[in-house]
């Protein structure tokens, strides 16, 4: 059996895969927004900075979910908001 690596890479970057990643990334973003820990100010800032985007790399497309809030790393370390939200992608 011989794999067609260029064909596999093309599929991994295809618009269909990107659409699926965008939808799943948005589900994770919504789950993270619903489950933020911390005080009211941190929760509001964290939610306001949350974003989900699909990036196409050399071999594959990936979904990235994160926050621009400067206290986001602290919230993630203490509460694991994004880590707990990954299950929403399934």
C-alpha positions in Angstrom: 0.0 0.0 0.0 1.4 3.4 -0.9 -0.1 6.6 0.6 -0.6 9.7 -1.6 0.9 12.2 0.9 0.2 15.3 -1.3 -3.4 14.2 -1.6 -3.7 13.6 2.1 -2.3 17.1 2.8 -4.7 18.6 0.4 -7.6 16.9 2.2 -6.3 18.1 5.6 -6.3 21.7 4.3 -9.6 21.4 2.3 -12.5 23.8 2.7 -14.6 20.9 4.1 -12.1 20.2 6.9 -11.8 24.0 7.5 -15.5 24.3 7.9 -15.7 21.4 10.3 -12.8 22.9 12.4 -14.5 26.3 12.4 -17.8 24.8 13.7 -16.0 22.7 16.4 -13.8 25.6 17.4 -16.9 27.7 17.9 -18.4 25.1 20.1 -15.3 25.0 22.3 -15.3 28.8 22.4 -19.0 28.9 23.5 -18.3 26.2 26.1 -15.3 28.1 27.5 -17.4 31.3 27.7 -20.1 29.5 29.6 -17.6 27.9 32.1 -15.1 30.7 33.0 -14.0 30.7 36.6 -12.8 33.7 38.7 -14.4 36.9 39.8 -17.0 38.8 37.7 -14.5 41.2 36.2 -12.1 38.5 35.1 -15.0 36.4 33.7 -16.3 39.4 31.6 -12.8 40.3 30.3 -12.0 36.7 29.5 -15.3 36.2 27.6 -14.9 39.4 25.8 -11.5 38.4 24.5 -12.4 34.8 23.4 -12.0 34.0 19.8 -11.9 31.0 17.5 -10.1 30.9 14.2 -9.0 28.4 11.6 -5.4 28.6 10.4 -4.1 26.7 7.4 -0.5 25.5 7.8 1.8 23.7 5.4 0.4 20.3 6.1 -3.0 20.8 7.7 -5.6 23.2 8.9 -6.0 23.8 12.7 -8.6 25.5 14.9 -7.2 27.9 17.5 -9.2 29.1 20.5 -7.9 31.6 22.9 -8.4 34.9 24.6 -6.8 38.3 24.3 -7.4 39.1 28.0 -4.0 39.6 29.7 -5.2 37.5 32.7 -6.2 34.6 30.5 -3.1 32.5 31.4 -3.8 32.9 35.1 -7.5 31.9 34.7 -6.5 28.9 32.6 -3.8 27.9 35.1 -6.3 28.2 38.0 -9.5 27.0 36.5 -8.6 25.1 33.3 -11.4 26.8 31.3 -10.2 25.9 27.8 -8.9 22.4 28.8 -12.3 21.6 30.3 -14.1 22.9 27.2 -12.3 20.7 24.7 -14.9 18.0 25.1 -17.4 20.3 23.4 -15.6 19.7 20.1 -16.8 16.1 19.8 
